């Protein structure tokens, strides 16, 4: 079982709740790290950090660090690593979600934030037959993912792909459990039933369509590529709600 952020905090800080900072691996050399400008500004201006304070840092690649600040200046905030733990807050499986781009970008951004909290490992924005328009801002999306990683106590930054045509993701040669969610599928193919059957799966891919769902041709193509079509229940869900329902089912069944 991977350590949780609470395990690490209780071990190193007692019951204190500590803010996490994101420091990419290139800013870490040996036992010394340098906070990026935005994180340094937050430490100085918002949290009033000073030399000698201890903070929690994650590197987005599975590293979780307890750090003592050594230099706290307007132009540089540096720290010394006191100890490191790997894969804090990470699930025992790798979940890829192919999520169709939505007409309302705000709804897609809600999905991004919550997907991090629920343990998604990779997000692929999908271009489908019924995608009405593409309004995808990669830099804004990455900032959302970083903030959610820090807030939720994870140590890995979710991989965010560039928008990809539906057929390109479906055609990827990958193993593991591959699911496509469709409201046209009967209740006998509930996602929870399929996940219970394969609860030890450690590589999972889930596809979620746009407003209006996937076309019949897309469903057929996915089935031919080895995807299993599953239902999320008897009610019609908004696309982002469907995605979070599927991700939650994976989290509760496969953890």
Steps between C-alpha positions, in 0.01 A plus 500: 500500500630844408550744790239771540576863568352450848746219573791724406373806683430304817850352486684827441275769638272341756147618423595825323349564158769630265465673165666318209720677246572381147864492395575334163788249496730737310492732803634227728872427519623259760352607833432858389198638318387836370133601505361623165402866491128449563561263789763731647260793480234296678746399773621855562195716440216273608641264761773732630758222492844558647831318514481197729134423424416149383276444199371213288605484134386270219681467168216364284694180430421311819738679736370640830752698705526654842707813451658759728520845345851644495470815288183707489558804282300681238718360222551149637343256742714191556474206733678188620331162470469329836332181381324355196205263458391354166153476344312678778127514433516293182258215417622142430377519138558730201178649364480672163186700423421600144261789555327669207552874478185681612318803365531666840872507593411568864340156529812336359709688756277371781576151376876571495508609863287216633677239288824581681332462838356163397829351383506529120849453353455624145241720329453507123270775367312332216384634165188301411237511227269699727758737646346839426807718548845489648579750770794342674768707672787269591680744732185573701420128517848421633465765772172339606668158517792633707271675748284188536806279549621718788155531655421129487831376639623322188862486390456436127381759253231361273622456143300728272515422128435738215148457352490173310257360241278225639635239260860573602441419868285197421775365275772523765658162561464466876402219732270511800130563547350727231151646547274731301208656685173524307144579610372269227637197682270291719517476878639147470830665400541734796852632546503384861426142395786501250740656749412244767581229248841657429568670832871408486550685170794737525471668160159645424377722217158666508343696213237769558311665215387861445151646524295251299738213566710299258367421153404144410804483272731604786353241734542231236857604434584488870347155537703374207813634674420305818303749705207379709189721491363570849212689659515758778141444609145584400522881505638731235814669632685806380832407344713621790271327750526177302880525503516555875251219562718259302820616670342466845386148417858408410636658818257321731529163328867468402683672787 
